[in-house]
């Protein structure tokens, strides 16, 4: 928005303000499930692939800009400009790939490869920009210019990504893979700029710019869960059994604010500029891969190799910067400039790879090699 005022003999005042706001929400349950409600019959095929994918995407750009100008030839000139930009984006999706109470292949007609996989790649890209400019000019009176710009973006991703094999029997000559993989991202750019210029016998220029970014993956009370597990199921295969949960989500936040104030006067000139940025980025997640067979000894696993891996490679990349400039030129000149940048980043992860509930009179897991890895290589930069 633009506001202009001019007076040759009296007071001139201009006031302008603009606000821009957007809220976007995605909430989806995506499921790929093969199940039987009663006693199942064998499903015979050369291979089986149960796949669930989420590629939800929010792209938002919000811009608020205000310009105010005033001029008085003989009296007071005042100008005020305020620009505000707000954005809120939320994705809350549950993604499931599962086989429940199913027979894949048989002793006489085994199947080949069996893959159960969920793949999540939700994306939030948010840009919030606010700008304001105020100019007050006077030849002999008091000139006052005030400018303020504020931008905020709040983004959140939550939900569950799971791949499960429950109460199922597999006879196979190939590999059996369970995989839950999440590579979702939040990219936030927040910018606020404010400038004020005043000129008169007494000149006052004040500008303030503030930018805030808040990004969450899960919460402390409701973690984002990535899980892959086999429960109460029998596997007989000449190939390998792999259970993998992979958490590779990313938050990238860039936040900047700038403020400039200029006061030019033949008498007293006062200029003040202040800018501040704050970015808060949190990841609360649980990444789990496990085997849980505890009903009876007939639910055995027989494979050439067994691997159980839970990997957490979450990344937060946050950049925050602010700058302020205050300039006053007069017989009596006062200028003050303040800039502050704050960043708070938290990664709180639970990572589990385990086998439990193994019991009964017979062997529960028969294999040439077995490996388990729970690895957390999360980074904050």
VENHUGI-V446994 format. One line per field, one symbol per residue. burial: I if it has 24 or more other C-alpha atoms within 12 Angstrom, else O. A space follows every 10 residues. Layout:
burial->???
This chain:
burial->IIIIIIIOOO IIIIIIIIII IIIIIIOIOI IIIIIOOOOO OOIOOOIIII IIIIIIIIII IIIIIIIIII IIIOIIIIII IIIIIIIIII IIIIIIIIII IIIIIIOOOI IIIIIIIIII IIIIIIIIII IIIIIIIIII IIIIIIIIII IIIIIIIIII IIIIIIIIII IIIIIIIIII IIIIIIIIII IIIIIIIIII IIIIIIIIII IIIIIIIIIO OOIIIIIIII IIIIIIIIII IIIIIIIIII IIIIIIIIII IIIIIIIIII IIIIIIIIII IIIIIIIIII IIIIOOOIII IIIIIIIIII IIIIIIIIII IIIIIIIIII OOIIIIIIII IIIIIIIIII IIIIIOOIOO OOOIIOOOOO OIIIIIOIOI O
